[in-house]
Structure formats: structure tokens, C-alpha cells
Amino acid sequence: MLIARKLKEENISEYMLYMWQIEDLIRANGLDIDKIDKQIIAQFDQPDNVKEEIREWYENLIDTMRREDIVEKGHLIINRNIISDLTDLHIKLLRSENENEYTSAYYKTLPFIVELRAKSPDKDIPELETCFAALYGYLLMRLQKKEISGETQAAISQISSFLRLLSLKYKASREGTLDI
């Protein structure tokens, strides 16, 4: 909760990846708040009232995951809505005459998006979700200490760069300083 709050303000892409990780951590702990309390919350060096707030945050996420029927897979509606907001911004940026840098970054990333979507069983997911899925998969591979090809690293580097720029534009948009 503490990390999520900070990331949501500072870097929406890191926030998305963090929230996907939280969804997986909740699943890995069987949606059991007591396990999460012992495995995760207890590790925070925070006063008891903050730990209680963190516990409530996890409990709310667990309840929402059950209500939204994403106990085994999928993403929370709140996270899908962020991807939708990012997609709306992405489209505006591509249509803007002032956003040559963004447009250039997108077109450098597009071949990787196309390749990833071709390999995906779900061809209907948004382009940006494809980018986030690629980054998240890369992070999981690194955690598992799997070998990562040079091609994959190059793709991830470009996708990361593109999402970093989108995150900066998103933050500027939220602050009212983006002129598109």
C-alpha cells in the first residue's frame, strides 16, 4: 500500500507492474490474509496502526479479486482502467503534432509489440497491456534466474524506454502541464 501509493504518483508504469505483482502475491498466498500478514505485512518496519492499514488494503484487494472473479488469473478492474486511461492518452499523444519524440518512441517499439502480439493466444489485448505483460514476464524470468536472450533484452529495453516516456506524459497530464 505504501509503495503502491508512492508509485501511482511518481511512475504509473512501475505502479502497474507492482500491482500485477501484488495480485500474484495474493494468489500465491491463497487469498489468505493471515498468510499475507505473516509473509508480507509483518516484514514492514512500520507502527502497528500503519500495519493495520496495510492489512485492510490487502483485505480489500482480496475481496475485490473474489468479487471480480480473478482468483486464478486476470487483473483487477482498477488496474485495467489505468491501462484504458493510458491507452486514451497514448492515442492523444500519437495524434498530437507536438509529440514527435513520443511518436518516434512508439514506432521504434511497434515491431516488438507486433511480434509479441503474434505470439500471444489473446490477440485482442491492448498494445499497452502487451508492453506491460512483456515487462512483467521479463521480471519473472529474472527472478527465476532464467537465461534471457539478447533479442529479448533489446525488446525489453525499447519497451521500457517507451513506457517510461508514456509515464512521464501521464504524470504531466495529471499535473495539468501536458500540452497536447
C-alpha positions, 0 to 999 in steps of 0.5 A, spaced: 500 500 500 505 504 501 509 503 495 503 502 491 501 509 493 508 512 492 508 509 485 501 511 482 504 518 483 511 518 481 511 512 475 504 509 473 508 504 469 512 501 475 505 502 479 502 497 474 507 492 474 507 492 482 500 491 482 500 485 477 505 483 482 501 484 488 495 480 485 500 474 484 502 475 491 495 474 493 494 468 489 500 465 491 498 466 498 491 463 497 487 469 498 489 468 505 490 474 509 493 471 515 498 468 510 499 475 507 500 478 514 505 473 516 509 473 509 508 480 507 505 485 512 509 483 518 516 484 514 514 492 514 518 496 519 512 500 520 507 502 527 502 497 528 496 502 526 500 503 519 500 495 519 493 495 520 492 499 514 496 495 510 492 489 512 485 492 510 488 494 503 490 487 502 483 485 505 480 489 500 484 487 494 482 480 496 475 481 496 475 485 490 479 479 486 473 474 489 468 479 487 471 480 480 472 473 479 480 473 478 482 468 483 486 464 478 488 469 473 486 476 470 487 483 473 483 487 477 478 492 474 482 498 477 488 496 474 485 495 467 482 502 467 489 505 468 491 501 462 484 504 458 486 511 461 493 510 458 491 507 452 486 514 451 492 518 452 497 514 448 492 515 442 492 523 444 499 523 444 500 519 437 495 524 434 498 530 437 503 534 432 507 536 438 509 529 440 514 527 435 519 524 440 513 520 443 511 518 436 518 516 434 518 512 441 512 508 439 514 506 432 521 504 434 517 499 439 511 497 434 515 491 431 516 488 438 509 489 440 507 486 433 511 480 434 509 479 441 502 480 439 503 474 434 505 470 439 500 471 444 493 466 444 489 473 446 490 477 440 485 482 442 489 485 448 491 492 448 498 494 445 499 497 452 497 491 456 502 487 451 508 492 453 506 491 460 505 483 460 512 483 456 515 487 462 512 483 467 514 476 464 521 479 463 521 480 471 519 473 472 524 470 468 529 474 472 527 472 478 527 465 476 534 466 474 532 464 467 537 465 461 534 471 457 536 472 450 539 478 447 533 479 442 529 479 448 533 484 452 533 489 446 525 488 446 525 489 453 529 495 453 525 499 447 519 497 451 521 500 457 524 506 454 517 507 451 513 506 457 517 510 461 516 516 456 508 514 456 509 515 464 512 521 464 506 524 459 501 521 464 504 524 470 504 531 466 497 530 464 495 529 471 499 535 473 495 539 468 502 541 464 501 536 458 500 540 452 497 536 447 
